[in-house]
């Protein structure tokens, strides 16, 4: 059994994002959405996502980036975000193993929770219910 490397370089981040979007493109749930959105200028969103993960995982500084393509709109149901998360985790696990790979998975979980939270409808004063 071959031991997988940890995420250590910008090339590793490129591999991660490329593998992830290959999985998304082939996925029966997310693939059609990605293909419908394909006319969007994809090199820039991919560059932006890579910048985000480089900054978060490799402490490179520079551009903040964003973990989710701005032009891509997923339907407002949890199954889409859950599949997105599952495919990202699979892309990490298929290519990498180690502390930085684990940090990538933890950050992906955190991002998925944030998107899921933002997806939920709320009334203007809903925060008062927690007091």
C-alpha positions, 0 to 999 in steps of 0.5 A, spaced: 500 500 500 502 506 497 502 512 503 499 518 500 503 525 501 500 531 505 498 537 502 505 541 502 505 545 495 501 550 491 501 544 486 498 540 491 493 545 492 492 545 484 491 537 484 486 538 490 482 543 486 482 539 479 480 533 482 475 536 486 472 539 480 473 533 476 468 529 481 463 535 481 463 534 473 462 527 473 457 527 479 449 525 477 447 531 482 452 536 481 454 535 474 448 538 471 449 544 475 456 545 473 455 543 466 450 549 465 454 554 469 460 552 464 459 558 460 462 562 466 469 564 465 472 558 469 479 559 470 478 565 474 473 562 479 478 556 480 484 561 481 480 564 486 478 557 490 486 555 489 488 562 492 483 561 498 486 554 499 493 556 499 492 561 504 488 557 509 493 551 508 499 553 506 499 560 510 501 563 503 498 570 504 496 574 498 489 574 495 484 571 500 480 567 495 473 564 496 472 556 497 466 557 492 465 559 485 461 566 485 457 564 479 455 557 481 448 557 484 446 551 487 439 549 489 436 551 496 436 544 499 441 541 503 443 535 499 447 539 494 451 542 499 452 535 503 454 532 496 459 538 495 462 537 502 462 529 500 466 530 494 471 535 497 473 530 502 473 524 497 478 529 493 482 530 499 482 523 501 484 520 494 490 524 494 493 526 501 494 524 508 497 528 514 496 534 518 494 539 513 490 534 509 486 533 515 486 541 516 483 541 509 477 536 511 476 540 517 475 547 514 471 544 508 466 541 514 466 548 517 465 551 510 459 546 509 456 548 516 457 556 514 453 555 507 448 550 510 447 556 516 446 561 511 441 557 507 436 557 512 431 562 512 430 566 518 426 572 521 429 578 522 429 577 530 430 570 530 436 571 534 432 573 540 429 566 541 436 564 543 436 569 549 
